[in-house]
Amino acid sequence: MSAEAAAGRAARQPSNLRPAGLALAGFGVFAGTDAVVKLLAQGLAIPQITFMVTGFACLATVVPALLLGGAGDLRPRQPMLALVRAALLAADTLLIYYAFARLSLAEAYVLAFLGPVFVALMAAFFLGERLSRNGWAGVVLGFVGVVVALRPGVQAVNLGHAAAAASALVFGLSILLLRRIRKGESEAALVVVLLAVAMLVSLALTLAGGGFAAVGVGQLGLAALAGGGSALGHVLLIRAGRSGAASIVAPCQYSQLIWAVLYGLVLFGTPVDLPVMAGAAIIVLSGWLILR
């Protein structure tokens, strides 16, 4: 192959730096939001927290969209796909928030780290993305890492663990679905549909559970902070998912472990659990193999 042909081929191949950078930023923002949610979970029920956070996130999305682009940017061009994706992410939000209330941030993240493994498997079967032998080794290694982290038979496994694993599967489905949504779909529309569905579901669960508890000014401020972070994180991940393959975006989720350890130590006094960290390291290695 000539130098000119090689250069032309390299120019046609999309760079992974932009989607990876956007995904790292998005997951970093989400990590801060998750820490705030865990703080709120010390005094409020998960459905009410979800309703409050998504309500503020909706405001943080709708107001700029109206000021900059008008109401047209808030209407999805593919409403059915947008609704299905929103339903998946609403379920993901409720599941992972519940996991944060029952587990340490690091432990919940380890199970959520199965997301890239699920994405790789589903991308291979449903999108035709090729998975190499290293990729298959990474998939197997990912599940080994979960066993090391959770130590079944040594420590009790509760519903928080199940919720975190289920959230990883649901999140993986949402990443794949995003690849089917046309590039002409506005980011604001995708986020608003998601938040509206999450608000409706969490409102129904809150009312079914006995209604709203009293909220203090500090709790309201934390919910507003988490809502703003949630809106920003979703926009960043949408841009990342559109500009890169699902197998590139998903492994960036591993960066959340660094934030989880820091927030756990500073905000909740959670000591570093060495088996959890060892399991996380194995899962990160699995993601690296899948990425190759």
VEXTIRO-613247 format. One line per field, with one value per residue (C-alpha): residue number from 1; residue in one letter; x negated, z, y. Coordinates in nm, 4 decimals. Layout:
BEGIN
i (NUM|...);
aa (A|...);
east (X|...);
up (Z|...);
north (Y|...);
This chain:
BEGIN
i (1|2|3|4|5|6|7|8|9|10|11|12|13|14|15|16|17|18|19|20|21|22|23|24|25|26|27|28|29|30|31|32|33|34|35|36|37|38|39|40|41|42|43|44|45|46|47|48|49|50|51|52|53|54|55|56|57|58|59|60|61|62|63|64|65|66|67|68|69|70|71|72|73|74|75|76|77|78|79|80|81|82|83|84|85|86|87|88|89|90|91|92|93|94|95|96|97|98|99|100|101|102|103|104|105|106|107|108|109|110|111|112|113|114|115|116|117|118|119|120|121|122|123|124|125|126|127|128|129|130|131|132|133|134|135|136|137|138|139|140|141|142|143|144|145|146|147|148|149|150|151|152|153|154|155|156|157|158|159|160|161|162|163|164|165|166|167|168|169|170|171|172|173|174|175|176|177|178|179|180|181|182|183|184|185|186|187|188|189|190|191|192|193|194|195|196|197|198|199|200|201|202|203|204|205|206|207|208|209|210|211|212|213|214|215|216|217|218|219|220|221|222|223|224|225|226|227|228|229|230|231|232|233|234|235|236|237|238|239|240|241|242|243|244|245|246|247|248|249|250|251|252|253|254|255|256|257|258|259|260|261|262|263|264|265|266|267|268|269|270|271|272|273|274|275|276|277|278|279|280|281|282|283|284|285|286|287|288|289|290|291|292);
aa (M|S|A|E|A|A|A|G|R|A|A|R|Q|P|S|N|L|R|P|A|G|L|A|L|A|G|F|G|V|F|A|G|T|D|A|V|V|K|L|L|A|Q|G|L|A|I|P|Q|I|T|F|M|V|T|G|F|A|C|L|A|T|V|V|P|A|L|L|L|G|G|A|G|D|L|R|P|R|Q|P|M|L|A|L|V|R|A|A|L|L|A|A|D|T|L|L|I|Y|Y|A|F|A|R|L|S|L|A|E|A|Y|V|L|A|F|L|G|P|V|F|V|A|L|M|A|A|F|F|L|G|E|R|L|S|R|N|G|W|A|G|V|V|L|G|F|V|G|V|V|V|A|L|R|P|G|V|Q|A|V|N|L|G|H|A|A|A|A|A|S|A|L|V|F|G|L|S|I|L|L|L|R|R|I|R|K|G|E|S|E|A|A|L|V|V|V|L|L|A|V|A|M|L|V|S|L|A|L|T|L|A|G|G|G|F|A|A|V|G|V|G|Q|L|G|L|A|A|L|A|G|G|G|S|A|L|G|H|V|L|L|I|R|A|G|R|S|G|A|A|S|I|V|A|P|C|Q|Y|S|Q|L|I|W|A|V|L|Y|G|L|V|L|F|G|T|P|V|D|L|P|V|M|A|G|A|A|I|I|V|L|S|G|W|L|I|L|R);
east (0.0000|-0.1380|-0.1993|0.0714|0.3267|0.2374|0.2726|0.6090|0.7315|0.6201|0.7971|1.1211|1.1096|1.2872|1.0737|1.1638|1.0321|1.3435|1.6019|1.3705|1.3156|1.6870|1.7689|1.5042|1.6454|2.0014|1.9238|1.7239|2.0270|2.2492|2.0161|2.0666|2.4420|2.4401|2.2586|2.5231|2.8003|2.6407|2.6390|3.0080|3.0883|2.9956|3.3242|3.5536|3.7028|3.5490|3.8618|3.8947|3.5245|3.5580|3.8576|3.6806|3.3517|3.5158|3.7434|3.4471|3.2670|3.5703|3.5620|3.1887|3.2570|3.5807|3.4918|3.1677|3.3362|3.6211|3.3823|3.1441|3.3490|3.7171|3.9763|3.9044|3.5809|3.7780|3.9935|3.8372|3.8308|3.8351|4.0772|4.1039|3.7277|3.6920|3.9638|3.8128|3.4698|3.6255|3.8023|3.4753|3.2842|3.5656|3.5429|3.1636|3.1883|3.4228|3.2172|2.8806|3.0185|3.1540|2.8124|2.6433|2.8757|2.7885|2.4198|2.1051|2.0460|1.7448|1.9325|2.2278|1.9947|1.8176|2.1452|2.2395|1.9053|2.0608|2.2226|1.9334|1.9377|2.3106|2.2644|1.9913|2.2061|2.5194|2.3268|2.1828|2.5200|2.7518|2.5379|2.2896|1.9887|1.7047|1.5726|1.2182|1.0766|0.9344|1.2836|1.4359|1.1590|1.2498|1.6153|1.5254|1.2744|1.5399|1.7570|1.4527|1.3911|1.7450|1.6958|1.3692|1.5301|1.8474|1.6967|2.0211|2.0415|1.8158|2.0346|2.4111|2.5464|2.8568|3.1069|2.8681|2.6269|2.9067|3.0249|2.6734|2.6245|2.9685|2.8901|2.5750|2.7802|3.0453|2.7836|2.6113|2.9369|2.9803|2.6284|2.7057|3.0406|2.8736|2.6851|3.0213|3.1403|3.0795|2.8128|3.0789|3.2478|3.1795|2.9969|3.2493|3.5377|3.3678|3.2906|3.6335|3.8180|3.5958|3.6518|4.0271|4.0642|3.8445|4.0503|4.3789|4.2531|4.0954|4.4054|4.6271|4.3966|4.3789|4.7566|4.7964|4.5483|4.7431|4.6653|4.3933|4.1933|4.1052|3.7958|3.5494|3.3756|3.0445|3.2012|3.3667|3.0318|2.8643|3.1427|3.0976|2.7220|2.7772|3.0395|2.8054|2.5306|2.7691|2.8749|2.5146|2.4029|2.6766|2.5881|2.2202|2.3009|2.5388|2.2639|2.0147|2.2502|2.3141|1.9482|1.8026|1.8747|2.0607|1.7546|1.5474|1.7889|1.8911|1.5477|1.5004|1.7465|1.4560|1.3242|1.6092|1.4310|1.1686|1.4410|1.6297|1.3301|1.2695|1.6340|1.6644|1.3698|1.4512|1.8309|1.9213|1.6059|1.6098|1.2751|1.1160|1.2299|0.9325|1.1338|1.3693|1.0710|0.9122|1.2369|1.2663|0.9106|0.9971|1.3129|1.1163|0.8714|1.1664|1.2870|0.9393|0.9394|1.2846|1.1732|0.8768);
up (0.0000|-0.0971|0.1577|-0.0062|0.0172|0.3800|0.4658|0.2900|0.4765|0.8108|0.7299|0.6587|0.9873|1.2693|1.5693|1.9033|2.0982|2.0683|2.1744|2.4499|2.5815|2.5770|2.7494|3.0190|3.0889|3.0956|3.3349|3.5550|3.5862|3.6593|3.9382|4.1174|4.0676|4.2093|4.5234|4.5761|4.5293|4.7939|5.0313|4.9621|5.0120|5.3787|5.4390|5.1375|4.9432|4.6054|4.3939|4.5482|4.4939|4.1318|4.0795|4.2311|4.0470|3.7104|3.7621|3.8058|3.5180|3.2978|3.3827|3.3108|2.9661|2.8628|2.9523|2.7469|2.4574|2.4502|2.4708|2.2033|1.9614|2.0365|2.1181|1.7955|1.9411|2.2185|1.9839|1.8929|1.5226|1.6099|1.9039|1.9392|1.9569|2.1921|2.4206|2.4293|2.5107|2.7766|2.9365|2.9487|3.1075|3.3535|3.4710|3.4816|3.6976|3.9519|3.9708|4.0197|4.2682|4.4720|4.4517|4.5776|4.8784|4.9663|4.8716|4.8773|4.5629|4.4660|4.5111|4.3060|4.0326|4.0089|3.9067|3.6870|3.5136|3.3548|3.1150|2.8625|2.8763|2.8028|2.5302|2.3626|2.3657|2.2392|1.9792|1.8415|1.8248|1.7293|1.5494|1.3805|1.5461|1.5320|1.8612|1.8472|2.0524|2.2886|2.3108|2.4075|2.6636|2.8019|2.8342|3.0367|3.2457|3.3261|3.4976|3.6828|3.8166|3.9524|4.1398|4.2908|4.3978|4.5484|4.7038|4.6930|4.9911|5.1941|5.2092|5.1768|4.8370|4.8590|4.6313|4.5904|4.4032|4.1819|4.1081|4.0108|3.7734|3.6194|3.5668|3.3726|3.1359|3.0833|3.0292|2.7707|2.5791|2.5793|2.4372|2.1493|2.0803|2.0577|1.7524|1.5761|1.6314|1.3426|1.3775|1.2995|1.6340|1.8721|2.1974|2.3913|2.2608|2.3619|2.7109|2.7677|2.6655|2.8994|3.1912|3.1317|3.1378|3.4481|3.6231|3.5451|3.6602|3.9796|4.0551|4.0269|4.2546|4.5065|4.5262|4.5495|4.8371|5.0487|4.8906|4.9315|5.2502|5.3728|5.2041|5.3608|5.1859|5.1874|5.0317|4.7671|4.6835|4.6532|4.4240|4.2039|4.1872|4.0946|3.8371|3.6604|3.6567|3.5245|3.2316|3.1413|3.1694|2.9354|2.6698|2.6850|2.6531|2.3624|2.1746|2.2597|2.1452|1.8136|1.7315|1.8218|1.8348|2.1355|2.2272|2.2504|2.4647|2.7204|2.8719|2.9691|3.2469|3.4395|3.5214|3.7715|4.0124|4.0856|4.1793|4.3767|4.5997|4.6578|4.7329|4.9505|5.1649|5.1868|5.2080|5.3648|5.5423|5.3409|5.3648|5.0497|5.0059|4.8569|4.7066|4.5419|4.4007|4.2778|4.1090|3.9556|3.8189|3.6541|3.5014|3.3743|3.2115|3.0530|2.9102|2.7694|2.5947|2.4515|2.3335|2.1455);
north (0.0000|0.3417|0.6165|0.8277|0.5457|0.4782|0.8456|0.8603|0.5562|0.7006|1.0267|0.8430|0.6510|0.8391|0.9310|0.7768|1.0760|1.2919|1.0280|0.9036|1.2562|1.3367|1.0082|1.0623|1.4079|1.2758|0.9916|1.2297|1.4567|1.1576|1.0437|1.3749|1.3479|0.9943|1.1112|1.3802|1.1217|0.8995|1.1961|1.2601|0.8894|0.9253|1.1077|1.0605|0.7692|0.6811|0.7531|1.1005|1.1716|1.0607|1.2877|1.5888|1.5377|1.4731|1.7729|2.0062|1.8352|1.8973|2.2672|2.2789|2.1312|2.3024|2.6628|2.6810|2.4981|2.7501|3.0441|2.9177|2.7107|2.7397|2.4743|2.2849|2.1465|1.9773|1.7647|1.4289|1.3392|0.9694|0.9653|0.5878|0.5317|0.8288|0.6891|0.3403|0.4833|0.7051|0.4097|0.2152|0.5029|0.5768|0.2157|0.2452|0.5596|0.4038|0.0842|0.2512|0.5052|0.2143|0.0459|0.3640|0.3633|0.0015|-0.0197|0.1884|0.3941|0.1802|-0.1476|-0.0252|0.0968|-0.2397|-0.4042|-0.1118|-0.1700|-0.4764|-0.2281|-0.2412|-0.6216|-0.6258|-0.3632|-0.5689|-0.8820|-0.7085|-0.5058|-0.8302|-1.0051|-0.7185|-0.4585|-0.6885|-0.5218|-0.7745|-0.9059|-1.0444|-1.3281|-1.0670|-0.9224|-1.2556|-1.3037|-0.9606|-1.0594|-1.3695|-1.1744|-0.9147|-1.1719|-1.3102|-0.9613|-0.9432|-1.2722|-1.1435|-0.8152|-0.9592|-1.2747|-1.4767|-1.7078|-1.4805|-1.1721|-1.1371|-1.0368|-0.8181|-0.6481|-0.3554|-0.5828|-0.7144|-0.3601|-0.2447|-0.5409|-0.4871|-0.1193|-0.2178|-0.4329|-0.1665|0.1039|-0.1136|-0.1472|0.2306|0.2805|0.0444|0.2066|0.5475|0.4228|0.3715|0.7275|0.9638|1.2322|1.4946|1.4280|1.7157|1.6449|1.8510|1.6373|1.3127|1.4415|1.5986|1.2812|1.0810|1.3175|1.3412|0.9621|0.9345|1.2024|1.0277|0.6871|0.8220|1.0316|0.7241|0.5248|0.8112|0.8437|0.4656|0.4621|0.7110|1.0476|1.3077|1.3592|1.7088|1.8518|2.0955|2.3830|2.1979|1.8885|2.1034|2.2620|1.9228|1.8015|2.1089|2.0450|1.6813|1.7778|2.0179|1.7562|1.4934|1.7144|1.7956|1.4331|1.3101|1.5685|1.4688|1.0982|1.1578|1.3417|1.0675|0.7925|0.9633|1.0243|0.6860|0.3144|0.1786|-0.0294|0.2930|0.4929|0.2314|0.1475|0.5135|0.4389|0.2826|0.6295|0.6628|0.4298|0.6956|0.9417|0.6754|0.6073|0.9793|1.0598|0.7509|0.8559|1.2279|1.2294|0.8939|0.7741|0.4503|0.2658|0.1273|-0.2354|-0.4228|-0.7147|-0.4626|-0.2743|-0.5982|-0.6991|-0.3543|-0.3807|-0.7132|-0.5640|-0.2632|-0.5064|-0.6835|-0.3535|-0.2841|-0.6220|-0.5552|-0.2109|-0.3628);
